[in-house]
Amino acid sequence: MASERNRDEEHREAFEEVIGISQSCKDEINMIKNNDSDLEEFSLENVYAAPGDVDYFSDLAWELLGRYIADNHHLYRIDLSFLHSHLTDENMTHLFKKLTRSRSLKKMDLLCNEFGLSGIQSMVPLLKNAQSLTKLDIGGNDNINNECFRILLGGNDNINSECFRLIVEALHGGSIEQVHFGDCNIDDIMALEYCTLPNLRFLDLDSNNIQSIPSLEKYTNLEQLWLMGNNIGKEGCRSIAKLLQNESLGLRHLYLDSNDIGDEEAEILANALKHNTKLADLSLGNNKIKEKGCRAFLKLLNDVSSIERTYNSKHTLTILRLPYLTDSKFTEMTERIASAIKTNAENRENSDAGRAKVIKTQLNSNTRKEFSLLQGIDYAYSSLFTEIDSVLLPDVLALKGETFGQNELYRMLVATAPDLASVVNRKGVLEQKMAENTARIAAINTECVRQVAALSAENLRQTAALDAKTRRKELESIETGGVKQSMVDASLSSIAKLRGKKRGISPSI
């Protein structure tokens, strides 16, 4: 009882008797304390309407709040973001003094505050015991540096063995799915090589000063990687290229905006994507990519150097953001890239996208010429026909006329007549036509036989019906004739009897 009285007194001292804490905040803290199932999310950011209210949180208040959260079975998210100077290392130490475990906590948002290494270290026990935790956001904390990053991820560079042991136990093999380190002072993330976060799907490292990218081969479930606003150079792009070439990884979204990436780096990334089948969204806005880098992505998405290469171009990339420039040639390239991206998005099957690109670019002489000039490829009408089986040329030309009109078809035929005639396999065409005619004759013969058989059967049916009708009439005639003869015989017998009576002679019977 004394213990309960002490706890009640602590609660009143920390919250109920503090005039500066709003009633709505007190009510929600009471709900957490009482394990109320109606409260699943708690946010100090949203609770406080006026700036400075959080100043009334004492060390005891932070400690009790941590204890209440640890004992709650329904709270799955806490948001202590944008408290700035009100959530420091000291406050973090008190908050996590009792908050060393959680059965229900899945998401924890602590972005834009002012805690650092000491605050991070105070979180370690919770990270170790909160097996349901899937999201951790501590971005926007300027005091978080490389050492903090290594502690959270379990690295061992410049960290003593005790810290390393604690962090590895905290996150190794855990359930964490989202980690946000945006807008911190991190320039070294090599610790990612020394830990295993098997369920990590989302990694946010925006707005730091990162240059080198470690191997991420173990992160097979990673789907989104945010690296905007860093300083990734050529070597960093090469590391990312290795990541993109690893088909065992499932990375689908990659954001590299504002990284001073130029043409050479763009070419490295474009080449790495040639055989990648997973990445669907690539963002390269606000970089230094010019004509050369843009051309690399245009060839990646729709290489018109041959029909086969057009058909086998990159079809799985459905979103690509490039820098905006006013240069007319660059604008034309980006428009062609946007068209290819649209084709990808509209045709989920690679074969459908490849066919659509071949029809749009290879069979349209004007479009093919423009693409060739943009990609630095020598253009000639006749080169198109050298790739096509000559037997298929009539069908290809028919498709061209059907898709782009007779004027375009006539224009191509006039310009390529000598080349077309030289590549046509006359023997093959004749053999094909002979085979078609033979098949057609066989079909006609089969149809004739079928019709003759049908007519014969019908004739037999009609003949049989006629014969039956004739026999019926004959029988009817015979039956009618027999009746008449009986009547004649009866009449003759009666006459004979009358004559016999007159003469007194009985007729013989």
Secondary structure by P-SEA (a helix, b strand, c coil): caaaaaaaaaaaaaccccccccaaaaaaaaaaaaccccccccccccccccccccccccaaaaaaaaaaaaacccccbbbbccccccccaaaaaaaaccccccccccbbbbccccccaaaaaaacccccccccccbbbbcccccccaaaaaaaacccccccaaaaaaaaaacccccccbbbbccccccccccccccccccccbbbbccccccccccccccccccbbbbccccccaaaaaaaaaaaacccccccbbbbccccccaaaaaaaaaaacccccccbbbbccccccaaaaaaaaaaacccccaaaaaacccccccccccccccaaaaaaaaaaaaaaaaaaacccaaaaaaaaaaaccccaaaaaaaaaaabbbbbcccccccccccaaaaaaaaaaaaccaaaaaaaaaacaaaaaaacaaaaaaaaaaaaaaaaaaaaaaaaaaaaaaaaaaaaaaaaaaaaaaaaaaaaaaaaaaaaaaaaaaaaaaaaaaaaaaacccccc
